[in-house]
Amino acid sequence: LEGGRRMHEQQETRFKIEYMEVPALAISSTDIRARVGDGRPIRYLTPEPVVAYVHKHALYQGAS
């Protein structure tokens, strides 16, 4: 993050960039499987292609 921030701060831009600190989320594969098994969403917890693959192939149904 810091390298990217420095790079942006050194460039002229017409956009205002604001930085926010957000806590890291601890997401385990066990949690993902349990959520899918319970019918709860995993969107935003994994990349969209992973979400689509899990649903397309009906993975982890009844896993909890």
MARTI-150796 format. One record per atom (N, C-alpha, C, O, CB): x, y, z; atom name. Coordinates in Angstrom, 1 decimal. Each point is the difference from the previous one (the first is absolute). Last residue first. Glycine has a CB too. Example, Ala and Ser with C-alpha at 12.3 -4.5 7.8 and 13.67 -1.06 7.14 Angstrom:
      xx      yy      zz  atom
    12.8    -2.2     7.1     N
     0.9     1.1     0.0    CA
    -0.8     1.1     0.8     C
     0.5     1.1     0.1     O
     0.7    -1.7    -2.3    CB
    -0.9    -5.1     2.1     N
    -0.9     1.2     0.0    CA
     0.9     1.2     0.0     C
     1.0     0.0     0.7     O
    -2.9    -1.2     0.5    CB
***
This chain:
      xx      yy      zz  atom
   -22.2   -27.9     5.9     N
     0.2     0.3     1.4    CA
    -0.6    -1.1     0.9     C
     0.0     0.2     1.2     O
    -0.1     2.2    -1.8    CB
     0.1    -2.4    -4.3     N
     1.3    -0.2     0.5    CA
     0.1     0.2     1.5     C
     0.9    -0.4     0.7     O
     0.0     1.0    -2.9    CB
    -4.5    -0.3    -1.5     N
    -0.1    -0.9     1.2    CA
     1.3    -0.3     0.6     C
     0.1    -1.0     0.7     O
    -2.1     0.0    -1.7    CB
     2.9     2.7    -3.5     N
    -1.4    -0.1     0.4    CA
    -0.1    -0.9     1.2     C
     0.4    -1.2    -0.1     O
    -1.2     1.6    -2.3    CB
     4.9     0.9    -0.3     N
    -0.2     0.2     1.5    CA
    -1.5     0.0     0.4     C
    -0.3     0.5     1.1     O
     2.4     0.8    -1.1    CB
    -1.3    -0.6    -5.2     N
     0.9    -0.5     1.0    CA
    -0.4     0.4     1.4     C
    -0.7     1.0     0.2     O
     2.5    -0.7    -1.9    CB
    -3.7     0.0    -3.2     N
    -0.7    -0.3     1.3    CA
     0.9    -0.6     1.0     C
    -0.2    -1.0     0.6     O
    -1.8     0.6    -1.9    CB
     2.9     2.5    -3.1     N
     0.3    -1.5     0.2    CA
    -0.6    -0.5     1.3     C
     0.3    -1.1     0.5     O
     1.8     1.4    -1.7    CB
    -2.7     4.3    -0.2     N
    -0.2    -0.8    -1.2    CA
     0.2    -1.5     0.3     C
    -0.8    -0.8    -0.6     O
     1.6     2.8    -0.8    CB
     0.2     1.1     4.9     N
    -1.5    -0.2    -0.3    CA
    -0.2    -0.8    -1.2     C
    -0.9    -0.8     0.0     O
     0.5     3.0     1.1    CB
     4.9    -1.2     0.0     N
    -0.6    -0.8     1.1    CA
    -1.5    -0.2    -0.3     C
    -0.5    -1.1     0.3     O
     2.2     2.1     1.3    CB
     0.5     1.7    -4.6     N
     0.5    -1.4    -0.2    CA
    -0.7    -0.8     1.1     C
    -0.5    -1.1    -0.2     O
     2.7     1.8    -0.8    CB
    -2.8     4.0     1.2     N
    -0.7    -0.6    -1.1    CA
     0.3    -1.5    -0.2     C
    -0.9    -0.8    -0.2     O
     0.9     3.0    -1.0    CB
     2.4     0.3     4.4     N
    -1.4    -0.1     0.4    CA
    -0.8    -0.7    -1.1     C
    -0.8    -0.9     0.3     O
     1.0     3.0     1.1    CB
     4.2    -1.1    -2.4     N
    -0.1    -1.1     1.0    CA
    -1.4    -0.2     0.4     C
    -0.5    -1.2     0.1     O
     2.8     1.7     0.7    CB
    -1.4     3.1    -3.6     N
     0.1    -1.2    -0.7    CA
     0.0    -1.3     0.9     C
    -0.5    -1.0    -0.4     O
     1.8     2.2    -1.3    CB
    -1.3     3.3     3.7     N
    -1.3    -0.4    -0.6    CA
     0.1    -1.3    -0.9     C
    -0.9    -0.8     0.1     O
     0.4     3.2    -0.1    CB
     3.7    -1.7     4.3     N
    -0.1     0.7    -1.3    CA
    -1.3    -0.6    -0.7     C
    -0.4    -1.1     0.2     O
     2.9     1.4    -0.4    CB
    -2.7    -0.3     5.5     N
     0.9    -0.6    -1.0    CA
    -0.2     0.7    -1.3     C
    -1.0     0.7    -0.2     O
     0.9    -2.9     1.4    CB
    -2.2     3.9     2.4     N
     1.0    -0.8     0.8    CA
     1.0    -0.7    -0.9     C
     1.1    -0.3     0.5     O
    -2.8     0.0     1.3    CB
    -2.0     2.8    -3.5     N
     0.9     0.9     0.6    CA
     1.0    -0.7     1.0     C
     0.9     0.7     0.5     O
    -2.7     1.0    -0.7    CB
    -2.3    -4.7    -0.9     N
     0.4     1.2    -0.8    CA
     0.8     1.0     0.9     C
    -0.3     0.2     1.1     O
    -1.7    -0.6    -2.6    CB
    -0.2    -3.8     2.8     N
     1.5     0.2     0.1    CA
     0.5     1.1    -0.9     C
     1.2     0.2    -0.1     O
    -1.0    -2.7     0.7    CB
    -5.3     0.9     2.1     N
     0.8     0.5    -1.2    CA
     1.5     0.0     0.4     C
     0.4     0.1     1.1     O
    -2.3     1.2    -1.9    CB
    -1.7    -5.0     2.8     N
     0.4     1.4     0.2    CA
     0.9     0.5    -1.1     C
     0.7    -0.8    -0.6     O
    -1.0     0.6     3.1    CB
    -1.5    -4.3    -1.5     N
    -0.8     0.8    -0.9    CA
     0.3     1.5     0.1     C
    -0.8     0.8    -0.5     O
    -0.9    -2.6     0.6    CB
     3.8    -2.1     2.2     N
    -1.2     0.5     0.7    CA
    -0.8     0.9    -0.9     C
    -1.1     0.5     0.4     O
     2.4    -0.5     1.7    CB
     2.7    -2.0    -3.8     N
    -0.9    -1.1     0.5    CA
    -1.2     0.5     0.7     C
    -1.0    -0.7     0.0     O
     3.1    -0.6     0.2    CB
     1.1     4.5    -1.6     N
    -0.7    -0.6    -1.1    CA
    -0.9    -1.1     0.4     C
    -1.1    -0.1    -0.4     O
     3.1     0.6    -1.1    CB
     0.7     1.3     4.9     N
    -1.0     1.0    -0.5    CA
    -0.8    -0.5    -1.2     C
    -1.2     0.1    -0.1     O
     2.7     1.7     0.9    CB
     2.1    -4.4     0.9     N
    -1.2     0.0     0.9    CA
    -1.0     1.0    -0.5     C
    -1.2    -0.3     0.1     O
     2.7    -0.3     1.8    CB
     2.5     0.4    -4.3     N
    -0.8    -1.3    -0.2    CA
    -1.2     0.0     0.9     C
    -1.1    -0.4    -0.4     O
     3.2    -0.8    -0.2    CB
     0.9     4.8     1.2     N
    -0.6     0.1    -1.3    CA
    -0.9    -1.2    -0.2     C
    -1.2     0.1    -0.4     O
     3.1     1.2    -0.5    CB
     0.8    -1.3     4.7     N
    -1.1     0.9     0.1    CA
    -0.8     0.2    -1.3     C
    -1.2     0.0     0.0     O
     2.5     1.2     1.7    CB
     2.6    -3.9    -1.7     N
    -1.0    -0.6     0.8    CA
    -1.2     0.9     0.2     C
    -1.2    -0.5    -0.1     O
     2.9    -0.8     1.3    CB
     2.1     3.0    -3.3     N
    -0.8    -0.9    -0.9    CA
    -1.1    -0.7     0.7     C
    -1.0    -0.3    -0.5     O
     3.1     0.0    -0.9    CB
    -0.5     5.0     3.4     N
     0.5    -1.3    -0.2    CA
    -0.8    -0.8    -1.0     C
    -1.2     0.2    -0.2     O
     2.2    -0.2     2.5    CB
     0.1     5.3    -0.7     N
    -0.9    -0.8    -0.7    CA
     0.6    -1.4    -0.2     C
     1.1     0.0    -0.7     O
    -2.3     2.0    -0.4    CB
     1.9     3.0     3.7     N
     0.5    -1.3     0.1    CA
    -1.1    -1.0    -0.6     C
    -1.0    -0.2     0.7     O
     2.5     0.7     1.3    CB
    -0.5     4.9    -2.9     N
    -1.0    -1.0     0.4    CA
     0.7    -1.3     0.0     C
     0.7    -0.4    -1.0     O
    -2.6     1.7     0.0    CB
     3.7     4.0     1.9     N
     0.1    -1.2    -0.9    CA
    -1.0    -1.1     0.5     C
    -0.2    -0.1     1.2     O
     2.7     0.6    -1.7    CB
    -3.1     4.9     1.2     N
     0.5    -1.2     0.6    CA
     0.0    -1.1    -1.0     C
    -0.9    -0.2    -0.9     O
     0.1     0.9     3.1    CB
     1.4     4.4    -3.7     N
    -1.1    -0.9     0.3    CA
     0.6    -1.3     0.6     C
     1.1    -0.4    -0.4     O
    -2.5     1.4    -1.4    CB
     2.6     4.5     0.5     N
     0.5    -1.2     0.5    CA
    -1.2    -0.8     0.4     C
    -0.9     0.4     0.7     O
     3.0     0.6     0.2    CB
    -1.4     2.9    -4.8     N
    -0.7    -0.4     1.2    CA
     0.6    -1.3     0.5     C
     0.5    -0.9    -0.8     O
    -2.6     1.9     0.0    CB
     2.9     3.6    -2.8     N
     0.4    -1.3     0.5    CA
    -0.7    -0.4     1.3     C
    -0.2     0.9     0.9     O
     2.5    -0.6    -2.0    CB
    -3.0     3.1    -3.5     N
    -0.1    -0.1     1.5    CA
     0.3    -1.4     0.3     C
    -0.4    -1.0    -0.6     O
    -1.2     2.8     0.8    CB
     2.2     1.8    -4.6     N
     0.1    -1.4     0.5    CA
     0.0     0.0     1.5     C
     0.8     0.7     0.6     O
     0.5    -1.4    -2.7    CB
    -2.8     4.0    -2.3     N
     0.4     0.0     1.4    CA
    -0.1    -1.5     0.5     C
    -1.0    -0.6    -0.2     O
     0.1     3.0     0.6    CB
     1.9    -0.4    -5.6     N
    -0.9    -0.7     0.9    CA
     0.5     0.1     1.5     C
     1.2     0.0     0.2     O
    -1.8    -1.5    -2.1    CB
     2.8     3.1    -2.1     N
    -1.1     0.9     0.2    CA
    -1.0    -0.7     1.0     C
    -1.0     0.7     0.3     O
     1.3     0.3    -2.6    CB
     5.3    -1.6     2.0     N
    -1.3    -0.6    -0.5    CA
    -1.1     1.0     0.3     C
     0.1     0.9     0.9     O
     0.7    -3.2    -0.5    CB
     5.0     1.1    -0.3     N
    -1.1     1.1    -0.1    CA
    -1.2    -0.7    -0.5     C
     0.0    -0.7    -0.9     O
     1.7     2.5     0.5    CB
     2.1    -4.5     3.3     N
    -0.6     0.3    -1.3    CA
    -1.0     1.2     0.1     C
    -0.7     0.1     0.9     O
     1.1    -2.5    -1.7    CB
     1.8     0.4     4.6     N
     1.0     0.6    -0.8    CA
    -0.5     0.4    -1.4     C
     0.7     0.8    -0.7     O
     1.0    -2.1     1.9    CB
    -4.3    -1.1     2.0     N
     0.2     1.3     0.5    CA
     1.1     0.8    -0.8     C
     0.0     1.2     0.0     O
    -0.6    -2.1     2.3    CB
    -0.5    -3.7    -3.4     N
    -1.1     0.9    -0.3    CA
     0.2     1.5     0.5     C
    -0.3     0.9    -0.6     O
    -1.2    -2.9     0.7    CB
     4.7    -1.4     1.0     N
     0.0     0.2    -1.5    CA
    -1.1     1.0    -0.4     C
     0.2     0.9    -0.8     O
     0.7    -3.3     0.5    CB
    -0.6     1.0     4.8     N
     1.1     1.0    -0.3    CA
     0.0     0.3    -1.5     C
     0.2     1.1    -0.4     O
     1.2    -2.0     2.3    CB
    -4.4    -2.4    -0.3     N
    -0.4     1.4     0.4    CA
     1.1     1.0    -0.4     C
    -0.4     1.1    -0.5     O
    -0.9    -2.1     2.5    CB
     2.1    -3.5    -2.8     N
    -1.0     0.5    -0.9    CA
    -0.4     1.4     0.4     C
    -0.3     0.8    -0.9     O
    -0.5    -3.1     0.5    CB
     3.8     0.1     3.2     N
     0.6     0.2    -1.3    CA
    -1.0     0.6    -1.0     C
     0.4     1.0    -0.7     O
     1.2    -2.8     1.2    CB
    -3.2     0.4     3.7     N
     0.8     1.2     0.1    CA
     0.6     0.4    -1.3     C
     0.1     1.1    -0.3     O
     0.3    -1.7     2.7    CB
    -2.9    -3.5    -2.0     N
    -0.8     1.2     0.0    CA
     0.9     1.3     0.0     C
    -0.3     0.9    -0.8     O
    -1.5    -2.2     2.0    CB
***
